[in-house]
């Protein structure tokens, strides 16, 4: 765990921000490579990516504000640091809206562009979770199992305690999911299935990992965490998109 990777000209380079940036760059490279093979213009793809990243940041921040509104009301100082406090589902939804609006503007097929973009998003999420590991956020519950992670100078998670390694587990899960979706996209030609499969796989993984998370700040709706509650609906949407061709035939 290393919140600060190194200092450059007396400026701290943080592990979390570096991994987020690396995740975005990796996603852009993969998406541009796959997009050009499908006939998309590289400049247009780059514009869409910039639009999606900005929308994703705003979406992640907005859902954080909604989720933790009580804490923010009690301590408005939490709003001072824009770089802290994001919810991944909010970023996914914000980014999706950004892609949708740009694709509409370009008159691209919405499902095709989502199918193209989503494997890159999954890989970027996985790299971002490495940043969580370095920072010590999104940490797991205490454990007595031999498979654990221990932070020594995390500003977010408990230090010198054996914790379930939820961050690296999520990182591996997301990256493998992205690679699987790239493979699946080569075998499947039905629009919406890659995106639908992503929603299903991610929702199941996120729902399960939430049981092992120890950071209570992420908010709850009844007995479920906010992310678990959202996962139920994203899973259902994923099932619908994956079987969209069947529903069309039924009509």
N, C-alpha and C positions, 0 to 999 in steps of 0.2 A: 504494500500500500504506500503510495507516494503522492500526496496532494500536490506538491510542487515538484515538477520534474527537474527543473534547473532554473537558474537566473541568467538573464542576458541583458547586459548593460543596466544592472540593478532592477530589472523588470522580471517578476516571477512568471514563469511559464507553467501553468497548471495542467495536471494530468487530465482532469475531466474535460476542460475546454479543448485540449489538444486531441483527445480521442474523438470528441464530437466533430471537430474539424476534419480529422482523418476519415471518419465515417462518411461525412458529406462528400469529401473528395473522392473516396473509393466508390460511392454510389454514383457520382457523376460520371466517372470513368467507365464503369460497367454499363450504365444506362446509355451513354453516348455510343459505346461500342456496339451494343445490341440494337440500339435505335437506328444507327447508320445502316446496319445490315438489313433493316426492314424498310429503308427508304426515307427515314425522317431526316430533316435538315438539322445539322449540328447546332447552328446558331439558334434555331427555334427551340431545340431541346434544352439548350443552356438557359435561355430566357425562362422556359417553363420551370427549370430546376431552381433558379433564383427566386421566382415567384412562389414556388412550393416551400422553399426553405423559410422565407419570410413569414408566410402564412402558417407554417408549422410552429415556428417560434412563438408567434402571437397566440396560436391555438393552445399550445402547451402552457403558456403563461395564464391565459384566460381560465382554463380549467383548474389550474392551481388556485387562482383567486376564488373561484366558485367553491372548490373543495375545502379550502382553509379560511373561508370568510370570517368565521368566528374568531380564529387566532389573529387574523389581520385587523379586525375591529378592536380587539384588546391590545394589539401591539402594531400600530400603523408603521412602525420603523421597519417592519419586514418588507415593505414596498421599496425601500431605498436601494436595495441591491437587486437590480433587474436580472442579474446573472444567476440568482438563486431562486429555486421554486418553479419547477416545471412538472407537468404530468404527461407521460408518454402518449397516453390515449388522446389527449388534447392536441399534441403535436401531429399525431397520425390523422386526426380528423381535420385539423387546420391545413395540413399539407395536401390531403385529399381534395379539400375544397379549392385550394390553389390550383392543383392539377386540373380539376374539373372546369374551372372558369377559364383557364388558359386554353385547354383543349376545345372548349366551346368557341372561344375567340378564333382559334385556328381552324375550326370546323373539322377537327379530328374525331375519329370514332372513340367515344369515351371509354368503353370497355377495353378496347385494344390498347389504349395508352396506359390504362391502369394495369393491365396484364403485363405490359412491358416494363413499367416503372417499379412495381411492387417487390420483385426479388432484390433490387438494389436497396430499397428501403429496409428490408429485413436485415441485410448485411450491415447497413449503416447503424441500425439499432444495436446489433451485436457488438460492433466496435465501440459504440457509445457506452454499452454496459461495462466494457473494460475500463472506461473512464470512471464509472461508478465504483469499480473495484479500487482504482487508484485513489479516489477521493474518500471512500468509506461511506458513501450514502447508499440508500436502497438496501440496507444491510439485513441479514437474517436474524432469527431468534438464537438465543444461547443454546448450545448443544454439548453433549458429552460424547458424541460420536468422534471417531478418529479423523473423519473428513470434515475439516473446519477451516475457517480463516480467522486470523487475529490481527486487529489493527493496533498500532502503537501510537500514532499521532494523528488520528482522524478528527477533523473538526465537526463531523456529523454523527458518526456512529460511536458506540461504546468501545473504549480502548482496553487492551490487555484482557479480552474476554474471548472465549471460543464461540464463534458464530457460524451458523449454517451459511455456506458460501453462495448465497442467492445471486449475487452479481455475476461471478464467473459462470455459474450454471446457466443463467439467462443469456450471457454472451455467446456461449457455445451453442445453445438452443437456437438463438436467432440467426447466427451465421450459417449453421447447418440447414436451417429452414430456407434461407435465401438461396443456398447452393442447390437444394432440392427443387425449389421452385424454378430455377433456371433450367434444370434438367427436365422438369415436368413440362415447361413451356415448349420445349423442343418436341415433345411427344403429343401435345394436345393442340388442337386448332379451334376449339370452341371458345368464343369470346366470353370473358367473365370468369372462367374456371380458375385461372391462376390467381386472380385477385380473391375470388371466393375461398379458395383453398388456403390462402394466406390468412384470411380472417378467421377461418376455422382453427388452423394450427396455432396461430398466435393466441387466440382467445383461450383455447384449452390450456396451453402452457402458462399463460399469465394467470388464469384462474387458479391453477394448482400451486404455482410458486408463491402466490399471495398468502397461502396458509403458513408459509415458512418465513415470511417477512417479519421483521421486528420493529420497523419504523412506523409507529402509530400515527405519525403526522400526515400520512397519505389520505386519511379520512375514511369514514364508514357510512354506509347506508343500511341501517338495521344490523344484521349479523354479518353482512358482506362488506368487504372493502369497496371503495369507489370503483377500483379497477375490476374487481370481480363482478360487480353489478353491471358495468358497461360490457364486460366480456360476454355475458349472457346474450345481449342484443347483437353484438358484433358476430357472435357465432351463428345466430339465426340468420343474419344478413348474409353471412358466408355460405350457409347451406342453400339459401335462395339463389345467390349468384352462381354457385357451382351447378345448380340444376336448372338454370334459367332457360336453356334450350328445351328442356322437357316441359316447362311451364308454357313456353311459346307454342309448342306442338299441341298441348292440351287446349289452348285457345282456338 
